[in-house]
Amino acid sequence: MKPNLVSRGADRYAAGEIERFDQKNNMFFRAILEPGLSELAKQFYGVAYPQDKPGYRLEDMALEQAGWYAEEAFGMGNLGGKEGFYSWESPKIWYSDFRPPTDLRFEVNDPAAASRMIKKAAGFYGASLVGICALNRCWLYASSMRVRGKNIETLPVDVPEDCNYAIVLAHEMKYDLVKLLPSRTGAGGVTNAYGRMAFTAGTLAQFIRYLGYKAIPMGNDTANSIPLAIDAGLGELSRAGLLITPEYGPRVRLNKIFTNMPLAVDSPVEFGVWEFCMQCEKCAHLCPGQAIMYGAPTDEPNNISNRGGLLRWPLNAEKCFAQFAKTVGMCGVCIRVCPFNKEPGLLHDAVRLGIKNAHWLDPLFVKVDDMLGYGRKGKVAQFWEGQ
């Protein structure tokens, strides 16, 4: 993309007026709310039992479900947040009424130094990547969903007006587990990331409060994470609708913190993803639900689960969710097969450099990726038996 477009962050994909997305149109909530999707919802949200095959045995299910523990017990960022680690205020600790002092404040004389401090703390608490941007409020949801058992609420998004900065956190999903998707074992890489997300965001938010500023930690609630991550310089949008980071490719989960602490913002990045996705189509070809489109990008939505006004490859979320429901365990094939999903190394780093600077080599890189067998599903036994 042209440099002047890249500098606009996620706005670079705008093809018209961007309206705020209503979270109730997310497929995971549509499945709960729309009667016509009830059978798929039963498949996806229903109780599953172990099967006698690799990746679906009791130990595999235990690995997956235990990964959710911090998220489900202390966060609920997938289902509305605003409690536990995702509380918008300092939570009451059961054994103490102690709160961060309200009469102290860290004076920010150098926003760049303050940003370095925040990033240092975020890494210490567990974030794999950290970026900071000015909060573009068009990425806030029009309304947010909150689910607690059978109680489903639609809530207004009431982010304080003075919270003008977003700290975006990316959390690596382990390569050895992503290779095993779709399976319960591979899904453990996803669920474990969600557990780390809750702990890291909640702890970093409390750090900011101790400095005397507001901090609103979130999971998947309140705002779209991917455009904020693009604004914060963490990566680019891909054909599969996922964020691609230079360090981990699509192998990350995202959450964020809004704050009124004055911070220096990061610049959006461009390292060849858009042009590479034009050539590759590997995720579209191998998507078991055929939910990822081929060809050139478009600004035409598939259904209400796509936001209008954006030029990109809109995911057919209905087909994607149907595949999730059919798969016992999470799908994630698009993450596994993406050529950017590789660990660091001299060869892989050289290819990334070529993708960034020599777009005419992209078709060759795709062919070599296939020839070398990248993206093939790994063997679960090797995960459990390896050291």
KOLLUMLUM-136752 format. One record per residue (C-alpha): residue number from 1; residue in one letter; chain; x, y, z. Coordinates in steps of 0.2 Angstrom, whole numbers, padded with zeros to 4 digits, always signed. Example, Ala and Ser with C-alpha at 12.3 -4.5 7.8 and 13.67 -1.06 7.14 Angstrom:
<pts>
+-----+------+-----+-------+-------+-------+
! seq ! type ! mol !     X !     Y !     Z !
+-----+------+-----+-------+-------+-------+
!   1 !    a !   A ! +0062 ! -0022 ! +0039 !
!   2 !    s !   A ! +0068 ! -0005 ! +0036 !
+-----+------+-----+-------+-------+-------+
</pts>
This chain:
<pts>
+-----+------+-----+-------+-------+-------+
! seq ! type ! mol !     X !     Y !     Z !
+-----+------+-----+-------+-------+-------+
!   1 !    m !   A ! +0000 ! +0000 ! +0000 !
!   2 !    k !   A ! +0005 ! +0018 ! -0003 !
!   3 !    p !   A ! +0014 ! +0026 ! +0013 !
!   4 !    n !   A ! +0000 ! +0039 ! +0015 !
!   5 !    l !   A ! -0013 ! +0025 ! +0016 !
!   6 !    v !   A ! -0003 ! +0015 ! +0028 !
!   7 !    s !   A ! -0001 ! +0030 ! +0040 !
!   8 !    r !   A ! -0020 ! +0030 ! +0042 !
!   9 !    g !   A ! -0020 ! +0014 ! +0051 !
!  10 !    a !   A ! -0036 ! +0004 ! +0050 !
!  11 !    d !   A ! -0044 ! +0018 ! +0041 !
!  12 !    r !   A ! -0033 ! +0013 ! +0026 !
!  13 !    y !   A ! -0046 ! +0000 ! +0022 !
!  14 !    a !   A ! -0061 ! +0012 ! +0022 !
!  15 !    a !   A ! -0071 ! +0012 ! +0006 !
!  16 !    g !   A ! -0085 ! +0023 ! +0013 !
!  17 !    e !   A ! -0093 ! +0029 ! +0029 !
!  18 !    i !   A ! -0088 ! +0017 ! +0043 !
!  19 !    e !   A ! -0102 ! +0014 ! +0055 !
!  20 !    r !   A ! -0099 ! +0007 ! +0072 !
!  21 !    f !   A ! -0102 ! -0012 ! +0073 !
!  22 !    d !   A ! -0116 ! -0019 ! +0084 !
!  23 !    q !   A ! -0109 ! -0034 ! +0094 !
!  24 !    k !   A ! -0125 ! -0043 ! +0094 !
!  25 !    n !   A ! -0121 ! -0046 ! +0075 !
!  26 !    n !   A ! -0106 ! -0056 ! +0080 !
!  27 !    m !   A ! -0109 ! -0074 ! +0075 !
!  28 !    f !   A ! -0106 ! -0081 ! +0093 !
!  29 !    f !   A ! -0120 ! -0070 ! +0099 !
!  30 !    r !   A ! -0131 ! -0072 ! +0084 !
!  31 !    a !   A ! -0131 ! -0091 ! +0087 !
!  32 !    i !   A ! -0138 ! -0088 ! +0105 !
!  33 !    l !   A ! -0150 ! -0075 ! +0099 !
!  34 !    e !   A ! -0157 ! -0081 ! +0082 !
!  35 !    p !   A ! -0169 ! -0096 ! +0083 !
!  36 !    g !   A ! -0164 ! -0102 ! +0066 !
!  37 !    l !   A ! -0146 ! -0105 ! +0072 !
!  38 !    s !   A ! -0151 ! -0114 ! +0088 !
!  39 !    e !   A ! -0146 ! -0131 ! +0081 !
!  40 !    l !   A ! -0128 ! -0125 ! +0077 !
!  41 !    a !   A ! -0128 ! -0116 ! +0094 !
!  42 !    k !   A ! -0132 ! -0133 ! +0103 !
!  43 !    q !   A ! -0118 ! -0141 ! +0093 !
!  44 !    f !   A ! -0105 ! -0127 ! +0097 !
!  45 !    y !   A ! -0110 ! -0123 ! +0115 !
!  46 !    g !   A ! -0116 ! -0140 ! +0121 !
!  47 !    v !   A ! -0107 ! -0153 ! +0132 !
!  48 !    a !   A ! -0094 ! -0163 ! +0123 !
!  49 !    y !   A ! -0087 ! -0179 ! +0129 !
!  50 !    p !   A ! -0070 ! -0187 ! +0125 !
!  51 !    q !   A ! -0068 ! -0198 ! +0110 !
!  52 !    d !   A ! -0055 ! -0213 ! +0108 !
!  53 !    k !   A ! -0044 ! -0204 ! +0095 !
!  54 !    p !   A ! -0029 ! -0193 ! +0096 !
!  55 !    g !   A ! -0033 ! -0175 ! +0100 !
!  56 !    y !   A ! -0050 ! -0179 ! +0107 !
!  57 !    r !   A ! -0046 ! -0190 ! +0122 !
!  58 !    l !   A ! -0049 ! -0184 ! +0140 !
!  59 !    e !   A ! -0031 ! -0177 ! +0142 !
!  60 !    d !   A ! -0034 ! -0167 ! +0127 !
!  61 !    m !   A ! -0050 ! -0160 ! +0133 !
!  62 !    a !   A ! -0043 ! -0156 ! +0150 !
!  63 !    l !   A ! -0029 ! -0146 ! +0142 !
!  64 !    e !   A ! -0041 ! -0136 ! +0132 !
!  65 !    q !   A ! -0054 ! -0133 ! +0146 !
!  66 !    a !   A ! -0041 ! -0129 ! +0159 !
!  67 !    g !   A ! -0034 ! -0115 ! +0148 !
!  68 !    w !   A ! -0051 ! -0106 ! +0150 !
!  69 !    y !   A ! -0049 ! -0105 ! +0169 !
!  70 !    a !   A ! -0043 ! -0088 ! +0171 !
!  71 !    e !   A ! -0054 ! -0081 ! +0158 !
!  72 !    e !   A ! -0070 ! -0089 ! +0164 !
!  73 !    a !   A ! -0068 ! -0088 ! +0182 !
!  74 !    f !   A ! -0060 ! -0071 ! +0183 !
!  75 !    g !   A ! -0063 ! -0061 ! +0167 !
!  76 !    m !   A ! -0078 ! -0066 ! +0155 !
!  77 !    g !   A ! -0070 ! -0055 ! +0142 !
!  78 !    n !   A ! -0079 ! -0066 ! +0128 !
!  79 !    l !   A ! -0096 ! -0063 ! +0137 !
!  80 !    g !   A ! -0096 ! -0045 ! +0141 !
!  81 !    g !   A ! -0081 ! -0042 ! +0153 !
!  82 !    k !   A ! -0082 ! -0029 ! +0166 !
!  83 !    e !   A ! -0078 ! -0040 ! +0181 !
!  84 !    g !   A ! -0063 ! -0048 ! +0189 !
!  85 !    f !   A ! -0048 ! -0045 ! +0179 !
!  86 !    y !   A ! -0058 ! -0035 ! +0166 !
!  87 !    s !   A ! -0066 ! -0024 ! +0180 !
!  88 !    w !   A ! -0067 ! -0006 ! +0174 !
!  89 !    e !   A ! -0063 ! +0000 ! +0192 !
!  90 !    s !   A ! -0051 ! -0007 ! +0205 !
!  91 !    p !   A ! -0060 ! -0023 ! +0211 !
!  92 !    k !   A ! -0064 ! -0026 ! +0229 !
!  93 !    i !   A ! -0052 ! -0039 ! +0236 !
!  94 !    w !   A ! -0062 ! -0051 ! +0248 !
!  95 !    y !   A ! -0049 ! -0049 ! +0262 !
!  96 !    s !   A ! -0046 ! -0030 ! +0260 !
!  97 !    d !   A ! -0054 ! -0014 ! +0256 !
!  98 !    f !   A ! -0037 ! -0007 ! +0250 !
!  99 !    r !   A ! -0038 ! +0003 ! +0234 !
! 100 !    p !   A ! -0024 ! +0012 ! +0224 !
! 101 !    p !   A ! -0023 ! +0030 ! +0232 !
! 102 !    t !   A ! -0033 ! +0043 ! +0224 !
! 103 !    d !   A ! -0022 ! +0058 ! +0229 !
! 104 !    l !   A ! -0006 ! +0052 ! +0220 !
! 105 !    r !   A ! -0002 ! +0054 ! +0201 !
! 106 !    f !   A ! +0014 ! +0050 ! +0191 !
! 107 !    e !   A ! +0017 ! +0066 ! +0181 !
! 108 !    v !   A ! +0020 ! +0062 ! +0163 !
! 109 !    n !   A ! +0032 ! +0075 ! +0157 !
! 110 !    d !   A ! +0038 ! +0064 ! +0143 !
! 111 !    p !   A ! +0024 ! +0053 ! +0134 !
! 112 !    a !   A ! +0037 ! +0043 ! +0125 !
! 113 !    a !   A ! +0045 ! +0038 ! +0141 !
! 114 !    a !   A ! +0028 ! +0034 ! +0149 !
! 115 !    s !   A ! +0024 ! +0023 ! +0134 !
! 116 !    r !   A ! +0041 ! +0014 ! +0136 !
! 117 !    m !   A ! +0036 ! +0011 ! +0155 !
! 118 !    i !   A ! +0019 ! +0004 ! +0150 !
! 119 !    k !   A ! +0027 ! -0008 ! +0137 !
! 120 !    k !   A ! +0040 ! -0014 ! +0150 !
! 121 !    a !   A ! +0026 ! -0017 ! +0163 !
! 122 !    a !   A ! +0015 ! -0026 ! +0150 !
! 123 !    g !   A ! +0029 ! -0037 ! +0144 !
! 124 !    f !   A ! +0033 ! -0041 ! +0163 !
! 125 !    y !   A ! +0015 ! -0046 ! +0166 !
! 126 !    g !   A ! +0014 ! -0057 ! +0151 !
! 127 !    a !   A ! +0010 ! -0048 ! +0134 !
! 128 !    s !   A ! +0020 ! -0055 ! +0119 !
! 129 !    l !   A ! +0018 ! -0038 ! +0109 !
! 130 !    v !   A ! +0012 ! -0021 ! +0114 !
! 131 !    g !   A ! +0006 ! -0006 ! +0104 !
! 132 !    i !   A ! -0002 ! +0011 ! +0108 !
! 133 !    c !   A ! -0013 ! +0021 ! +0098 !
! 134 !    a !   A ! -0025 ! +0036 ! +0099 !
! 135 !    l !   A ! -0043 ! +0029 ! +0102 !
! 136 !    n !   A ! -0053 ! +0030 ! +0086 !
! 137 !    r !   A ! -0070 ! +0029 ! +0093 !
! 138 !    c !   A ! -0078 ! +0022 ! +0076 !
! 139 !    w !   A ! -0070 ! +0005 ! +0082 !
! 140 !    l !   A ! -0081 ! +0005 ! +0098 !
! 141 !    y !   A ! -0096 ! -0006 ! +0097 !
! 142 !    a !   A ! -0113 ! +0002 ! +0094 !
! 143 !    s !   A ! -0118 ! -0008 ! +0109 !
! 144 !    s !   A ! -0110 ! -0022 ! +0119 !
! 145 !    m !   A ! -0117 ! -0039 ! +0124 !
! 146 !    r !   A ! -0116 ! -0047 ! +0141 !
! 147 !    v !   A ! -0120 ! -0065 ! +0144 !
! 148 !    r !   A ! -0121 ! -0073 ! +0162 !
! 149 !    g !   A ! -0129 ! -0090 ! +0161 !
! 150 !    k !   A ! -0146 ! -0088 ! +0153 !
! 151 !    n !   A ! -0147 ! -0069 ! +0156 !
! 152 !    i !   A ! -0142 ! -0060 ! +0140 !
! 153 !    e !   A ! -0141 ! -0041 ! +0140 !
! 154 !    t !   A ! -0138 ! -0028 ! +0127 !
! 155 !    l !   A ! -0128 ! -0013 ! +0135 !
! 156 !    p !   A ! -0122 ! +0004 ! +0129 !
! 157 !    v !   A ! -0104 ! +0007 ! +0126 !
! 158 !    d !   A ! -0100 ! +0021 ! +0139 !
! 159 !    v !   A ! -0081 ! +0023 ! +0138 !
! 160 !    p !   A ! -0076 ! +0039 ! +0147 !
! 161 !    e !   A ! -0073 ! +0054 ! +0135 !
! 162 !    d !   A ! -0056 ! +0057 ! +0143 !
! 163 !    c !   A ! -0050 ! +0039 ! +0139 !
! 164 !    n !   A ! -0041 ! +0044 ! +0122 !
! 165 !    y !   A ! -0028 ! +0031 ! +0121 !
! 166 !    a !   A ! -0029 ! +0012 ! +0118 !
! 167 !    i !   A ! -0015 ! +0000 ! +0124 !
! 168 !    v !   A ! -0017 ! -0015 ! +0113 !
! 169 !    l !   A ! -0009 ! -0032 ! +0119 !
! 170 !    a !   A ! -0005 ! -0047 ! +0108 !
! 171 !    h !   A ! -0003 ! -0064 ! +0116 !
! 172 !    e !   A ! +0006 ! -0078 ! +0107 !
! 173 !    m !   A ! -0003 ! -0095 ! +0104 !
! 174 !    k !   A ! +0011 ! -0108 ! +0104 !
! 175 !    y !   A ! +0017 ! -0114 ! +0088 !
! 176 !    d !   A ! +0017 ! -0133 ! +0093 !
! 177 !    l !   A ! -0001 ! -0132 ! +0098 !
! 178 !    v !   A ! -0007 ! -0122 ! +0083 !
! 179 !    k !   A ! +0000 ! -0135 ! +0072 !
! 180 !    l !   A ! -0012 ! -0147 ! +0079 !
! 181 !    l !   A ! -0028 ! -0138 ! +0075 !
! 182 !    p !   A ! -0042 ! -0143 ! +0073 !
! 183 !    s !   A ! -0041 ! -0154 ! +0089 !
! 184 !    r !   A ! -0045 ! -0152 ! +0107 !
! 185 !    t !   A ! -0026 ! -0152 ! +0110 !
! 186 !    g !   A ! -0023 ! -0138 ! +0098 !
! 187 !    a !   A ! -0037 ! -0128 ! +0105 !
! 188 !    g !   A ! -0027 ! -0128 ! +0121 !
! 189 !    g !   A ! -0016 ! -0115 ! +0113 !
! 190 !    v !   A ! -0031 ! -0104 ! +0110 !
! 191 !    t !   A ! -0039 ! -0106 ! +0127 !
! 192 !    n !   A ! -0022 ! -0104 ! +0136 !
! 193 !    a !   A ! -0020 ! -0087 ! +0127 !
! 194 !    y !   A ! -0037 ! -0081 ! +0133 !
! 195 !    g !   A ! -0032 ! -0085 ! +0151 !
! 196 !    r !   A ! -0016 ! -0075 ! +0149 !
! 197 !    m !   A ! -0025 ! -0061 ! +0141 !
! 198 !    a !   A ! -0037 ! -0059 ! +0157 !
! 199 !    f !   A ! -0022 ! -0059 ! +0169 !
! 200 !    t !   A ! -0011 ! -0048 ! +0159 !
! 201 !    a !   A ! -0024 ! -0034 ! +0155 !
! 202 !    g !   A ! -0031 ! -0034 ! +0172 !
! 203 !    t !   A ! -0014 ! -0033 ! +0181 !
! 204 !    l !   A ! -0008 ! -0019 ! +0169 !
! 205 !    a !   A ! -0024 ! -0009 ! +0171 !
! 206 !    q !   A ! -0021 ! -0010 ! +0190 !
! 207 !    f !   A ! -0003 ! -0004 ! +0187 !
! 208 !    i !   A ! -0010 ! +0011 ! +0178 !
! 209 !    r !   A ! -0022 ! +0015 ! +0192 !
! 210 !    y !   A ! -0008 ! +0015 ! +0204 !
! 211 !    l !   A ! +0000 ! +0028 ! +0194 !
! 212 !    g !   A ! -0016 ! +0039 ! +0196 !
! 213 !    y !   A ! -0025 ! +0036 ! +0179 !
! 214 !    k !   A ! -0040 ! +0028 ! +0173 !
! 215 !    a !   A ! -0038 ! +0011 ! +0165 !
! 216 !    i !   A ! -0052 ! +0001 ! +0156 !
! 217 !    p !   A ! -0046 ! -0017 ! +0152 !
! 218 !    m !   A ! -0056 ! -0027 ! +0139 !
! 219 !    g !   A ! -0057 ! -0044 ! +0131 !
! 220 !    n !   A ! -0067 ! -0046 ! +0115 !
! 221 !    d !   A ! -0080 ! -0034 ! +0123 !
! 222 !    t !   A ! -0083 ! -0015 ! +0120 !
! 223 !    a !   A ! -0073 ! -0013 ! +0104 !
! 224 !    n !   A ! -0066 ! -0022 ! +0089 !
! 225 !    s !   A ! -0048 ! -0027 ! +0093 !
! 226 !    i !   A ! -0041 ! -0030 ! +0076 !
! 227 !    p !   A ! -0043 ! -0012 ! +0069 !
! 228 !    l !   A ! -0036 ! -0005 ! +0086 !
! 229 !    a !   A ! -0021 ! -0017 ! +0084 !
! 230 !    i !   A ! -0018 ! -0010 ! +0066 !
! 231 !    d !   A ! -0019 ! +0008 ! +0072 !
! 232 !    a !   A ! -0006 ! +0003 ! +0086 !
! 233 !    g !   A ! +0006 ! -0004 ! +0074 !
! 234 !    l !   A ! +0005 ! -0022 ! +0078 !
! 235 !    g !   A ! +0001 ! -0029 ! +0061 !
! 236 !    e !   A ! -0009 ! -0029 ! +0045 !
! 237 !    l !   A ! -0026 ! -0036 ! +0040 !
! 238 !    s !   A ! -0026 ! -0053 ! +0030 !
! 239 !    r !   A ! -0037 ! -0062 ! +0018 !
! 240 !    a !   A ! -0044 ! -0073 ! +0032 !
! 241 !    g !   A ! -0049 ! -0057 ! +0042 !
! 242 !    l !   A ! -0035 ! -0060 ! +0055 !
! 243 !    l !   A ! -0022 ! -0048 ! +0061 !
! 244 !    i !   A ! -0005 ! -0053 ! +0054 !
! 245 !    t !   A ! +0010 ! -0048 ! +0065 !
! 246 !    p !   A ! +0028 ! -0048 ! +0059 !
! 247 !    e !   A ! +0033 ! -0058 ! +0074 !
! 248 !    y !   A ! +0020 ! -0072 ! +0075 !
! 249 !    g !   A ! +0009 ! -0070 ! +0059 !
! 250 !    p !   A ! -0009 ! -0074 ! +0064 !
! 251 !    r !   A ! -0004 ! -0084 ! +0079 !
! 252 !    v !   A ! -0010 ! -0071 ! +0092 !
! 253 !    r !   A ! -0025 ! -0066 ! +0102 !
! 254 !    l !   A ! -0029 ! -0048 ! +0106 !
! 255 !    n !   A ! -0036 ! -0037 ! +0120 !
! 256 !    k !   A ! -0034 ! -0019 ! +0125 !
! 257 !    i !   A ! -0034 ! -0006 ! +0139 !
! 258 !    f !   A ! -0041 ! +0012 ! +0137 !
! 259 !    t !   A ! -0034 ! +0025 ! +0147 !
! 260 !    n !   A ! -0032 ! +0044 ! +0150 !
! 261 !    m !   A ! -0014 ! +0043 ! +0154 !
! 262 !    p !   A ! -0004 ! +0054 ! +0141 !
! 263 !    l !   A ! +0006 ! +0042 ! +0130 !
! 264 !    a !   A ! +0016 ! +0042 ! +0114 !
! 265 !    v !   A ! +0008 ! +0032 ! +0100 !
! 266 !    d !   A ! +0015 ! +0020 ! +0088 !
! 267 !    s !   A ! +0015 ! +0021 ! +0069 !
! 268 !    p !   A ! +0005 ! +0009 ! +0059 !
! 269 !    v !   A ! +0016 ! -0004 ! +0049 !
! 270 !    e !   A ! +0016 ! -0012 ! +0032 !
! 271 !    f !   A ! +0027 ! -0027 ! +0028 !
! 272 !    g !   A ! +0019 ! -0034 ! +0013 !
! 273 !    v !   A ! +0004 ! -0044 ! +0019 !
! 274 !    w !   A ! -0009 ! -0036 ! +0008 !
! 275 !    e !   A ! +0001 ! -0039 ! -0008 !
! 276 !    f !   A ! +0005 ! -0057 ! -0002 !
! 277 !    c !   A ! -0013 ! -0061 ! +0002 !
! 278 !    m !   A ! -0018 ! -0056 ! -0016 !
! 279 !    q !   A ! -0006 ! -0070 ! -0022 !
! 280 !    c !   A ! -0008 ! -0083 ! -0009 !
! 281 !    e !   A ! -0026 ! -0089 ! -0006 !
! 282 !    k !   A ! -0020 ! -0104 ! +0004 !
! 283 !    c !   A ! -0031 ! -0100 ! +0018 !
! 284 !    a !   A ! -0046 ! -0099 ! +0006 !
! 285 !    h !   A ! -0042 ! -0115 ! -0003 !
! 286 !    l !   A ! -0039 ! -0125 ! +0013 !
! 287 !    c !   A ! -0053 ! -0118 ! +0024 !
! 288 !    p !   A ! -0064 ! -0133 ! +0027 !
! 289 !    g !   A ! -0080 ! -0122 ! +0028 !
! 290 !    q !   A ! -0076 ! -0112 ! +0012 !
! 291 !    a !   A ! -0079 ! -0096 ! +0023 !
! 292 !    i !   A ! -0064 ! -0086 ! +0016 !
! 293 !    m !   A ! -0066 ! -0078 ! -0001 !
! 294 !    y !   A ! -0055 ! -0079 ! -0016 !
! 295 !    g !   A ! -0050 ! -0066 ! -0028 !
! 296 !    a !   A ! -0049 ! -0047 ! -0025 !
! 297 !    p !   A ! -0055 ! -0038 ! -0010 !
! 298 !    t !   A ! -0073 ! -0030 ! -0009 !
! 299 !    d !   A ! -0083 ! -0018 ! +0001 !
! 300 !    e !   A ! -0099 ! -0029 ! +0000 !
! 301 !    p !   A ! -0103 ! -0038 ! +0016 !
! 302 !    n !   A ! -0108 ! -0056 ! +0016 !
! 303 !    n !   A ! -0121 ! -0054 ! +0030 !
! 304 !    i !   A ! -0124 ! -0044 ! +0045 !
! 305 !    s !   A ! -0109 ! -0051 ! +0053 !
! 306 !    n !   A ! -0098 ! -0040 ! +0042 !
! 307 !    r !   A ! -0096 ! -0022 ! +0045 !
! 308 !    g !   A ! -0100 ! -0011 ! +0029 !
! 309 !    g !   A ! -0089 ! +0003 ! +0022 !
! 310 !    l !   A ! -0072 ! -0007 ! +0022 !
! 311 !    l !   A ! -0062 ! -0014 ! +0007 !
! 312 !    r !   A ! -0056 ! -0031 ! +0012 !
! 313 !    w !   A ! -0060 ! -0050 ! +0011 !
! 314 !    p !   A ! -0075 ! -0051 ! +0022 !
! 315 !    l !   A ! -0076 ! -0068 ! +0031 !
! 316 !    n !   A ! -0093 ! -0077 ! +0028 !
! 317 !    a !   A ! -0095 ! -0079 ! +0047 !
! 318 !    e !   A ! -0111 ! -0090 ! +0045 !
! 319 !    k !   A ! -0100 ! -0103 ! +0036 !
! 320 !    c !   A ! -0086 ! -0101 ! +0048 !
! 321 !    f !   A ! -0097 ! -0104 ! +0063 !
! 322 !    a !   A ! -0105 ! -0119 ! +0055 !
! 323 !    q !   A ! -0088 ! -0127 ! +0053 !
! 324 !    f !   A ! -0084 ! -0122 ! +0071 !
! 325 !    a !   A ! -0100 ! -0131 ! +0077 !
! 326 !    k !   A ! -0096 ! -0146 ! +0066 !
! 327 !    t !   A ! -0078 ! -0147 ! +0072 !
! 328 !    v !   A ! -0076 ! -0156 ! +0089 !
! 329 !    g !   A ! -0064 ! -0142 ! +0096 !
! 330 !    m !   A ! -0059 ! -0126 ! +0088 !
! 331 !    c !   A ! -0055 ! -0125 ! +0069 !
! 332 !    g !   A ! -0041 ! -0113 ! +0066 !
! 333 !    v !   A ! -0035 ! -0121 ! +0050 !
! 334 !    c !   A ! -0033 ! -0103 ! +0043 !
! 335 !    i !   A ! -0020 ! -0099 ! +0056 !
! 336 !    r !   A ! -0011 ! -0116 ! +0054 !
! 337 !    v !   A ! -0009 ! -0115 ! +0036 !
! 338 !    c !   A ! -0005 ! -0096 ! +0034 !
! 339 !    p !   A ! +0013 ! -0094 ! +0027 !
! 340 !    f !   A ! +0016 ! -0081 ! +0040 !
! 341 !    n !   A ! +0013 ! -0094 ! +0054 !
! 342 !    k !   A ! +0031 ! -0098 ! +0057 !
! 343 !    e !   A ! +0044 ! -0097 ! +0071 !
! 344 !    p !   A ! +0059 ! -0086 ! +0070 !
! 345 !    g !   A ! +0074 ! -0092 ! +0060 !
! 346 !    l !   A ! +0087 ! -0086 ! +0047 !
! 347 !    l !   A ! +0077 ! -0094 ! +0033 !
! 348 !    h !   A ! +0060 ! -0088 ! +0039 !
! 349 !    d !   A ! +0066 ! -0071 ! +0043 !
! 350 !    a !   A ! +0074 ! -0069 ! +0025 !
! 351 !    v !   A ! +0058 ! -0074 ! +0017 !
! 352 !    r !   A ! +0049 ! -0061 ! +0028 !
! 353 !    l !   A ! +0061 ! -0048 ! +0021 !
! 354 !    g !   A ! +0058 ! -0054 ! +0003 !
! 355 !    i !   A ! +0039 ! -0052 ! +0006 !
! 356 !    k !   A ! +0041 ! -0035 ! +0012 !
! 357 !    n !   A ! +0053 ! -0028 ! -0001 !
! 358 !    a !   A ! +0051 ! -0040 ! -0017 !
! 359 !    h !   A ! +0032 ! -0042 ! -0020 !
! 360 !    w !   A ! +0036 ! -0051 ! -0037 !
! 361 !    l !   A ! +0043 ! -0065 ! -0027 !
! 362 !    d !   A ! +0027 ! -0069 ! -0018 !
! 363 !    p !   A ! +0021 ! -0083 ! -0030 !
! 364 !    l !   A ! +0037 ! -0092 ! -0028 !
! 365 !    f !   A ! +0037 ! -0090 ! -0009 !
! 366 !    v !   A ! +0019 ! -0098 ! -0009 !
! 367 !    k !   A ! +0025 ! -0113 ! -0020 !
! 368 !    v !   A ! +0040 ! -0116 ! -0009 !
! 369 !    d !   A ! +0029 ! -0115 ! +0007 !
! 370 !    d !   A ! +0018 ! -0129 ! -0001 !
! 371 !    m !   A ! +0033 ! -0139 ! -0007 !
! 372 !    l !   A ! +0041 ! -0139 ! +0010 !
! 373 !    g !   A ! +0025 ! -0145 ! +0018 !
! 374 !    y !   A ! +0021 ! -0130 ! +0029 !
! 375 !    g !   A ! +0004 ! -0129 ! +0036 !
! 376 !    r !   A ! +0001 ! -0148 ! +0037 !
! 377 !    k !   A ! -0007 ! -0154 ! +0053 !
! 378 !    g !   A ! +0005 ! -0161 ! +0066 !
! 379 !    k !   A ! +0003 ! -0177 ! +0076 !
! 380 !    v !   A ! -0004 ! -0176 ! +0094 !
! 381 !    a !   A ! +0006 ! -0190 ! +0100 !
! 382 !    q !   A ! +0022 ! -0180 ! +0096 !
! 383 !    f !   A ! +0016 ! -0166 ! +0108 !
! 384 !    w !   A ! +0012 ! -0177 ! +0122 !
! 385 !    e !   A ! +0027 ! -0188 ! +0120 !
! 386 !    g !   A ! +0040 ! -0174 ! +0116 !
! 387 !    q !   A ! +0051 ! -0166 ! +0129 !
+-----+------+-----+-------+-------+-------+
</pts>
